[in-house]
Amino acid sequence: MTDNVHVLRRINNNVVLAEENGKKIIVMGNGVGFKVYPNESIDEKKIEQTFVPQMESEVSYWEDILKEIPLDVLTTAQKVLELAKNQLDKELSQNLMVTLSDHIVFSIKRLEEGILLSHPLSWEIKQYYPKELEVAKETLRLINQELSIQLTEEEVPFLAMHFVNAQMNYTGGVGSEDVIEVIQQSVNIIKYHFQIEINQNTTSFARFVSHLRYYIIRQLKKEQSVNSLDNELIQVVQTKYAKEYNCAIKIANYLEKNYHTQTNENELVYLSLHINRLVKES
């Protein structure tokens, strides 16, 4: 931070809406908002965290949320963000710190009121997002330790979905629940196409779900695979794995019908190979 950072508006004693080089930012720290006034420079030593709203329209939304979040919760959420980045080894949306803080505050309130909620997609989250679920378990321990509370195991799936959402920057309002729905429907298509039960406890199933998940993300974001395959290889797969390829087409048609996507030959080939491996172990 430099002298270019000026106060725009005090949100509370620990959070300030500021401006740096013409861009609005939110700075957080113990006492950073105490007795500050518009156009004053920010005391850099008091700043512990900085949050940059991605769009102007987000500013008032984040302000309203941050008004009600204690500093110790924000600090804990920042530690969770670092933990998740290291464990998942993926870029995560900066919004995670704020949305997670808001969730923690809400969870504490529910705990105090004796309200326990179960995530309606708990089983699916366990099957489709095992890495995020493991990080969520560590997160729960960290939250309970840092804030001296006892949130229950029911929070784990909710926390896991925060990490899933933080990896997904969709357009058109498509979220993680849509991805789970597509995965479920794709698995059903494979089951009926091959008339088999799928063993969901195999490495192949985990790999298939991982591939399918990112395939779906690319489709929903209207992106295509960057890897271009040789026409001869495409023809080999279409011939050798004809049944798997036809199944991949069914999944692509399902996506096209429900989400208006278009799947190229590269994606169909990769999907066919994953389906083949999955079917072999089922």
N, C-alpha and C positions, 0 to 999 in steps of 0.2 A: 504494500500500500504506500501511497505517496500523498503529498499535499494536494494532489489532484482529486482526491476523494472528499466530497462534501456531503453534509447532511441534507437530505431532502425532507425527511419526515421521521420522527421518533415513533416506533411501533410499540415498544415497551422499554423497560430499563436495560434489557439485554439484546434487543433487536432494533436495527435502524435501517430505514430505506435511504440509500445514498446514491451518489452519482460519481462515476469515474470516466473521465474523457467522453462525456456525453452519454454514457450508458448507465442505465439503472441497475444497481446491485443491492443485495440485502446482506448486511454484515451482522454477525452475532458474536457476543462475548460478554463476560460478566461485567455489568455496569457500563457497557458501551453506549447505552442510550440514556444514561443518567445525566440530567441537566444539560442536554444538548439542544441546539437550536438550528433552524434551517440556515444553510450556507456556511456553517462552521466546518472546519476540517475535522476528520475523524482521528482520534488518538489510536495510532497503529498498534500500540502495545496492548490495547484492550480487545483487539480483534482476534477471535479464535477460529471463526469459520466465515466463509463467504459463499453466498448463493447468488447465481446469476439467472434470473428469469429469462427463458428463451424468447418469449414474445411480450410485447407491451401489455397485451390483454391479460397476461398471467399475473401481473404485479399486484393488483388489488386482491386477487384470489389468494396468493401466497401470503400477503399481508394479514388477511383475515385469519388464516390458519396459524401463522407464526405468533400472532397476538396471544394465543391461548396455550402455547407450548412452553413449559419450563426449560431453563437452560440445561439442566442435567439430562433431560430427555433428548435434547438436540445433540448434546455431547455424546451420549450413548449411541444415538443413531449414526453419528459420524464414525464411531468406532465399528459399528456394524457394517457400514458402507465399505470401510477399508478391509474388514474381514471377508466380506462377500467378494470384493474384487480379487483378493489373493486366492481365495478358495475356488472360485469359479473361473478365474483367469480370463475374464471377459470385461469389455467396457459396459459400464452400467450408467443409466441415466442419473444425472445429478439430482433430479426430482426425487429420487429414492429417499434421500435423507429427510426431506420434508414429509413425504407421504408416510414413511415409516414412523416418524415422530408422531404424526397425527394418529396413526394406528395404535401406537403404544399408549398415548393418552386415553384414547377411547377404550382400549383393553383394560387399563387400570380402573377406569370408571365402571366398566362392566363387572370387574372383579369385586370392587367395593359394593356393588349392588347385588352381588350373588348371581349374575347372569352369565351362564356358560353357553357358548355357541359352538356348533360343529360345522365345519366347512362342508357344503353339499357335494363337493368334488374331491373329498379326501382320498378316496380310493384311486381315482384317476391321477391325482397329483403324485401319489406314491409310485404309480406305474410309469408315468410319463416324465416326471421331473425329479428323479432320485437325487441328483447332485444338489439341486436347489433345496430339496427337503432336508438333506444332511446339513447344509449351511444354516437352514432355519432352526434346526435342533441346537446347533452351537449358538445361534443368535438368541434363542430363548434363554439359554444358560447365561449368556453375557448380559442380557437385559435384566434378568432377575438378580444377578450379582451386582451390577452397577447401580441399580435403583433400589436394591434391598426390598424386592417384592417377590411374589410367588405366582406369576402367571402360569397357567396350566398347559399341558401338552396339546390341548385343543387349539392353541394359538399357532402351532407349528405349520399346518397347511396354509393358514392365512399369511404367515410370514414368508413361506415359500413362494406364494403367488406374487408377493412384492418383488422378489428377485426375478421371477419370470417376466413380469411386466416391465421391469427396469431394463431388460435386454431387448425389448420389442418397441420399435418406434413405428407404429402402423399409421397408415393414412385411412381416412374414411371411418374412423371410430371403431376399427376392428381390434379386439382385445384378446387376452389370453384364454378366456372362456370359449371364444370362437375357435381357437387353435385346438383346444381339448375336444371340442365337438367334432372338428374335422378329423382328428386322429381317431376318435371312436368310430366314426363312420367309415374311415378308410380301413380300419381293422375289420369291421363288419363286412365290408366289400370283399376283402381277402378271404375271410372265413366262408362266405357263401360261394365265392368263385371257385374255391378249391374243395369245398365241403369238408373242412377240417376244423378242429379246435386248435387255437393257437396257444402254445406254451409261452406265457408271459414272464417266465422266470429265467429265460436264457439270455446269453450275451447278445445273440442275434436279434432278439426282440428289443433290447436296450439300444443297439446300434440302429435298428430299423426306426424306432421312435425318434431317435436323435436326428437321423437323416430326414425323416418325414416332417419333423417339426421345422427344420430350416428350409425344407422345400416349400412347406406351407407359407412360412414367413416371406420367402421370396415371391411366391405367387400373390399373396395378399398385398405386397408392396409393388406388384407389377414389375418385378425384377426377374431376369433370366440367369441361368447358370453361365458363368463366364468361361468355363472350360468347354472348348469346342471339340467334339469327338469326330474321329475319322468315319466317313460314310460306310466303309467296309465293316468297321466294328459295330456300327448301328445295325447293319444288315445281319451280322452274325447273331447278335442278341435277339433280333426280331425272329430269327429262324430257330436258334437253339433254345431260347427261352420264350417261345411263342405264347404259352399260357400265362406266364408271368407278365409279359409285355401287354397282353390283352387286359390283364387285371390292372396294370398301371394306367391303361387308357380309361378304364372305368373310373378310377380314382380321379384322373384328370377331368373327365366329363362331369363328375360330381362337383368338382371345384368350379368348373366353367359354368355349370347350371346355377349354382348357389352363390358364387362369388364373382362371376364374370371375369375369370382368369383365362389365360392361354398358356399351355404347357408345350415347350418345344421338344424335339427329339432327344436332345441331350438329357433333359430331366427325366424323360420316359425311360431311357436306357438305365440311368442310375437307379431309378425307382424299381425297375424290373429286377436288377441284380440284388437289391436289398430284399425284395419280395422272395426271390429264389432262396436266398440264405435263410430267411425267416421260415419259409415253408419246410425246408429240409430238416429243421430242428423241432418242428411241431408234430 
